[in-house]
Amino acid sequence: CPAGTQSGDRIAYTTGSGGDAGDTQITYLEEGRCYAPSTDPSDAPGQDTTGTYPASYWRPGGNRPIVGFRLNPLYGPIPQMALSFERPHTTVTESDQWDDQCPALESEGRCAITGAARCVGGPATKVIDGASVTRACWRYETSLSCQYGAPTDECAPLAAAGCTPNSTVCRQMNPATGTCEVAENTYNCPVAASSAVTARNCPTDVFCIAGSCFNTTYTNDADFARSMSFLEAGREAGVYLDTDNLQVFKGEANRCRDRLLKNCCTSDSAGRGMSNQSMFGVGSRLVFDVLMNSGNREFLYHGMQALLMSGGFSGSFTTYGVTVAINGTALPAGSAVLYAGESVVVAFDPWSLVIAIVIYVVMSAISCDEEEGKLAMKEGARLCHTVGTYCSSCIRVLGKCVSCITHTTTKCCFNSVLARIINEQGRLQVAKWWGTAEGPDCSGFTIAQLQSLDFARMDLTEFYASIVPNMPDVGAMQGGAAGRASNCYYGKGRCQ
C-alpha cells in the first residue's frame, strides 16, 4: 500500500457479545484494499496489528493490487527445487583420418620411395562444419620413382626357343625424338616335321588395340557409381524443382485394393520399359515421367522442357495422350493445353491416355481400375514406397465391422528410382515421416532439408545397378581376345 496507508488484512477488530461466554471473534478489513488512519467514528474500526499506525478508525484509501502468494498453513512447508539453464552450445570432437595413397602404389611393385615425406600444406587453420581446426600440416608429399615406361622384351622367349629374326616393323614412333618406342619383330621358329605346335605369348593382363597396349590389372574405380549417382541427383533436383513450394524429389500418392476375389496390388515389369528414353527416343533412361499422374503438370512440363528445349527439336509428337508441339506446330483436336511458352506447347488428351491404359488394364487385370494398372507398372519400375494398408470396405453388423472385404494399400511413387531411394533414406535423417495409410505424405524436401542431407550415409547400391545393369565380363573379353590369337609368334610370327 502507499505510504500513510495500511493493508486491510493487517487491521483487526473484535466482534461478539462479550461477557462470561467469551463469544468473540477477530475480524480483518478487506485484504484487497488500503486504508488511511481516521478519527471519525463513522469509519471502519480496527487496530493496526503491526503497530505502525495508532489509529482506531480507518477510511478506504484505494484498492491494493495482490502480488505473490501466501503459504497455506494447513499443508505445511512447500517443497522447492533449484532450476539451472545451460545455454545451447556445440561440442566439437576432433579426430584425424589420413588418406594415404602411397602404399597402394608401392604394393603394385612399380614404384619405390625415393625420399622422406615432406609437408606441402600447413601450418594452417581451416573451418570444417563451422569449427576452426588448426593443424601443423594438412598434406604430406612423398617422392616415388615409378617404372611406367621401362622397356620390355617379349621376344626373349622366342630367341631362347631357337627362333631366328625375320623382320622388324616400328609400330610406335616418338614424334619429338624420332626414335622407335614399340617395335614388332617377326621370327621364324623351327617345328618338327611330324608335330604341330600351337603356341601363344599374349599376356592375360595386357590389352592391345591399334598397336597400343594397356595394363588391365588395375582395379576399377569404386567411386564411379557414387559420383554418377550424385550427378544424377543434382540434375533431377534442378529439372524437377517445384518452384511454387520450393521442394525437390517429391512424389505422388497412389492406392491399390486387395479384394476377396482379386488382388490389384501387383507389380508389372512392363513399367521398366517406359522411361523417357524408351518412350520418346531421347532423354534419360533413369526417369519415368510418363508413368506419373497425367494431371500433374509439373512432372510432364519439367521433363519435356529438359528433353526438348535445348535439343533443337522441331515439330510435334504424341505418346500416351501427351502432345509436345515445338515452334507453333498444330495440336490434335480435343487436347487440353498444360503449358504454353514462347516456342513449346505441352498438351494432354485424356481420352488417348485412358484408352491406352484401359486396353492394357483389360488385358492384364480386368477387375482393376486405371490407377491400379498404372501403379502396377510403377511397381515394376521400382518407383514406389509402401506407406501402409487399411480396411476400406467391410461387412458391418450393428454398425461394427466384423469382416474386412477390401484392403487398400497406399504408396508414394516417384518419377525415378533415385528419387525414391533419396526419400526412403533421407527422410530418416530429417525426421520427415510418410504420413498414414489413409493420408500419405508424398511431399518433397525443402531446400534447407536437401542441403542438410548426408548423401555419404545413403546406400545407393540399388541405383548403381540401374546405371550399369551388367558390368563387362573382363575375363570373357580377355579370353575372347586370346582365343582369336591361335598362332602367336610361331609360324610367321603374327597373331591371327
N, C-alpha and C positions, 0 to 999 in steps of 0.2 A: 504494500500500500504506500501511497505518497507520504512524505514527511508530514507529521502532525495528525496522522490518522492511524487507525489500528484495524487489523483484520477481524471480521465478525466472529471467527472461530476462536479468538483469544479474549473475548468479552463474555463473561459468565454472570448469570444472575440466578437466584434461588427462588423456586416456586413451591407451593404446597400450603397445607393448612397449619403446619407447625404443631405446637402443643406436645403432650407426652407421647403421642403416637409416632411422632417423628416422620410424618408423611410429607417429606420434602424431596425436591429433585432439582439438580443443577442443569440449567439450560443455557445454550450459547446463542449468540446472534447469528445472522446468516453468514455462512462461510464465504460465500462469493461476493461479499460487499465490504467496503471500507467505511469506518465510522470515525467522526471527529468528536472530541470531548465537548460536552454541553452542560449548562447549569439549569436548563429548562426542564422541570419535572414531566413535561408532556412528551419529552423524547424517550427513547428506549433506555430502561435502566440496565446497569451492569457494571462489573468491576474488571479492570484490566488485569488478566492473570499473570502477565509478565511484569507488572509493576511499573511500566513505562509512563503511564498516564494515571493521575489520582482521581480522575473524574468518576461520577456516579451515574451520569446520564450521557447518552450518545445520540447524535443525529447522523443520518446516512450521508456519506461523502462520495458516493460513486461505486460502480461495480469493480470488483477486483478480478483480473484475469488469473485463471487457475493454471499453474505450470507444475511440471514434475508429478510425483506420485507420493502417496503416503502408505507406509507399511501397515499391513493388516495384522493386528496383534493376535488374531485367532490362529494364524498359521506360522507364527514364529519367524525366525530369520529367513530371508530369501537367498537361495544359493546363487553364487556368482561364478562367472568363468571369464578368463582373460582371452582376448582376441588379439591375434597378430596377423599382419598382412605382409606378404613378400611380393615385391614388385616383379612383374614379368621380366625375365632375363633369359639370355641364351648362353648355354654352356657349350663351349667348343672343345671337342676332344680331337687332338691331332694324332695322326698316325701316317707313317710314310710307307709307300709301296713303290719300289723302284721297278721300272720296265727295262730290263737289261736284255738287249738283243744280240749282244756279242757271243754268248755261249752257243746260240743256235748256229752261228756261222762257223764257230770253231768245231762243233760236233760233226759237221759235214766233211771235215778233213781238207777243206780247200783254203782255209785262212789260218794264219798264225799271228799271235800278238807280237808286235814289234816294239812296244814301249808301254810305260805305265800310264794309267788313266789320269787325265787332267781335267780340271773343272773348266767348262766353257759357258757356264751360265750361273752367275752369282758373285758375291752375296747379294740378295735382293729380298724385298718384301712384296708378296703378291696377295691380292684379295680373292679368296676362294669361298664361294657361297656366303659372301658378306663378311667374312672374318679375315683379318690380316694375318698372314703366315710368313714368318721370316726364316730363311734357310741360308746357311753359308754357301751352299752350292745346289743348284736346281738341275744341272745336267752335266754329266761327265762324258768325255770322249776318249775312246781307246783306239789307237792306231793298229790296223791289221794289214797284213800282207796276204793277198788272195791270188791264187793261181787260176785266174779266169782264162787267160789266153795261152796257157802252157801248150806247146806243140805236142801233138800225139801222133804216133806212127802205128796205124792199123795194118800196115803191110808187113810188119816184122814176122808175124806167124807164117805168112806165105813164103818169105825168104827162108825161114827156118825149115819149111817143109820141102825145100828143093825147087821152088818155083823160080823162073827166070823172068826179069822185067821185059815187057813187050813194048809199051808206050806210056807216055806221060802227058796229061792234059791239065792245064790250070783251070780250076773251077771258081776261084775267088781271088781277085786282084785288089791290092791295096791302092786306091786312087791317089793317095798322097805320095807314097814312096815308089809305087810301080812294082813292088815285089809281090810274088805269089804267096798267098796265105793258105789256100787249100788246094792241094794237087791230087788228081786222081791217077793212080798208077795201075796199068793193066799187066797181069802176069800170065805166063804160060806154065801150067803145072803138069808134071808127069802123072799119067794114070796107067795102071796096069792094063794090058790088053784084055784080060779075062775078067775084069771087075768094073763095076760102075760106081762112082763115088759122087754123092751129093753133099756138098759142104756149104756152110753159111757162116759168115763172120760179121753179122749185124748185131750190135749190142741192143739189148731189150730196153735200155734206159735212154736211148737216143732216137729222136725222130727227125728225119731229114725230108726236106721238100725244096725243089728247085735249086739244089746244090747247097742249101743252108741247113745245118743240123742244130738241134736244140736238145738240151738235157731235160728229160721228163721226170727226174727223180724228186724234184721239189714238191712239197705238199701243196694242196690247194689253199687258196686264201679263205680262211674260216670266217672273215668279216664281210665277205662279198654279199651274202644273202641278207645280213643285217643292214648293211649300208643301202642296198636296194630297197629294203623294206622302209627305212627312214625316208628315202627319197620319194617313194610312192605315197607314204603317209603325208608328207608335205604337199605333194601335188594334189591329192584328193582334198586336203583341208583347204587349199587355195581355190580349187574349182567349185566345190560344193559348200562354200561358206554361206550360211543363212544370214544375209545382211540385215534382215529385219530384227532378228533376235540375237545376232552375233553368236551363233552356235555352229559347231563343226561336228562331223561324224554322227549326225542324227539319223534316226530310223523311223519306221512307221509301225503301228500296231496292226497285227493280223490275228485271225482266230480260225480255228477248225473244230469240228464236232466229232465226237465218238458216240454213235448211237447204237441201239440194240442190235440192229442188223447190218450196220455199215459204219466203218471207221474211216473218216475223211482226213484224219491226221496222218498222212503218209509222206513219203519222200519220192520225188520223181527225178531220176538222173537226167532227164531231158533239159532241166534247167541249167546244167553246166554248159550247154551249147548256146546259151542266149546272152553271151557277153556282148559288149558294144562292138568289139571287133567282128564277132560272128554275125551279128545282125546287120551291121552297116558296112562291113567290108574294111573299115578303118577304125582307129580308136584303140582304147585299152581293152585287152582281154581279161583284165582283172576286175572290171566294173560291169554291173548288170543293171543299167538304168531301165531297160525295157520291162523288167520284172517288177519294178516298183509301182506303187499305186498310180493308175492312169490319171487321177485327178490331182496329183501332186505336181504342180507346175515346176517347182524348184529343181527336182531331180532331172526332169525332161529338159528344161531350159538350160541349166548349167552344163549338163552333159553334152547337149547338142552344140552349145556355144564353144566349149573346149574342143569339140570334134571338128567343127566346120569353119569357125570364124577366121582362123589363121592358115587354112589349108588351100585357099584359092578355089574352093568348090563353087560350081555354078549349076543351076538347075533345081531339081527337087527330087525327093524320093519319099516313099511311104512304106512303113512297116508297122504292123500291129496297130493300125489306126493312127499312128503319129506321122504327120507330114512335115518335112522341113523344106521350105522354099527359099532359095537364095536369089538375090538380085531381081526381085519382082516377079518370079515365076508364079503362075496362077495356081490356086489351091483347089483340091477336089470339092465337089458340091457337098454341102451338108457339114463341112468341117467347122469346128469352133476354134478361134484363134486363142492360143495360150499366151503367145508373146509376139510382139511386132517391133522390130528395131529398124535401123536405117537400111540394112541390107539382108536381114534374115527374118523369116516369119516361121514360127512353130505352131502348127495347128493340130487338132485332135478330132478324129471321127469316132465317137464312142461305139457306133454300131459295128464298124470294122473290127475293133478290138473285141467286142462282145462275141461277134460271130467266130473270130479266130479262136478265142478262148473256149467258147461253148463247144465248138467242134472237137477241140482237144479233150475237154472235160467229158463230153458224151462218150468219146471213145475209151476213156480211161476210168472214169468214176461216174456212173450215171446218176447216183443219188447225191452227189456233192455239188455245191454251187461254184460259181466262177471264182470267188475269192479263195475258196479252199483248193481249187485246182491250181491257181497261181501260187498259193502258199506251198503246195507240194513241190512245184518247180523251184521255188526259193530254197526249200529244204534240200533239194537235190544239188543246188549250187552252194550249200553250206553258208547261207546268208542270215540265218535266224538264230535267236536265243530264246529258249522257252522261259516264260515268266511264271506261269502257273496254270492249274486246272481247277475248274469249279463246276458244280452241278447247275446247269442252265435249264433243265426241264425234268420234272419228277412227278410221280403219282402221289397225290395228296389225299389223305383221309382226315376229315375234320380239321382241315387247314394245316395238317402236319405232313411233311414229306416222308413217305415210307419207303419209296424206291426211286432211285435216280435212273432216268431212262436216256438222258443226254448229258455227256460231259463235254464242256467246252474248254479248249486249251488256247491260251493267248500267248503270242510270241512277238518279240521285237525283231523286225527284219531290216537289213541294211543293204546298200547297193554294192557292197564289196565284202569279201572275206576279211580284209584288213580292218575295215570299219567295225565289223562285228567283234573281232579279237580285241581291238583297242577299247571298245566299250566293255567287254567282259572283264578285262584285266585293269583298265583304267578307272572304272567306277569304284573298285575296291580301294584305290589309292586316295580318292577324293570323297569317300563316303557318300557316293551317289547311288541310290537304290533303284530297283527296276519297277517299283510300284507293286500293285496287287494283280491277281488274275483277272478281277473284274475291271480294274483301272490301271493298266500298264503304263509305265513312264518310259517312252522311247525317245525322249529329247536328247540332244547332243550335249557336248561340253561347251562351256563358256570359254572365252579367250583366256581368262585367268586360270581356269581349271586345266586347259590344254597346256599352258606354259608350266604348270606345276607337275605334270605327269612325268614319271621317270620311265622312259622307254627302255632303259637298260634292264629294268626289272621284269619286263614283259617277255613271255615265252612266245616267240613268233615262229616256232617250228612249223606249224600248220601252214602259215603263209609262205614260208620258204618253199614248201612243196609246190605251191601254185606258181611260183616264179620259175622254177626249174623242175617240172614234174619228174623227169627221168634224167639223172646225171649221166654223162657219157661214160661208157664202159671202157676205161683206158686199157684194161687188159685185152679186151676183144679187139680194140683198134691196133694195139701193138702186135697181137697175134696175126691179124689180117695183113699188116704190113710185112711181117716176117714171112707169112705164107706166100706172098707174091714174089719174094726173093728166093726162088727154089735153087738157083745156081749163083752163088756169090764167089767171085774170085777164081773159082776153078773153071776149067774150060777156057773161055775167052776172058774170064775175069770180070764179068759185068753182072749186076743183079737184075734179073728179069722180073 
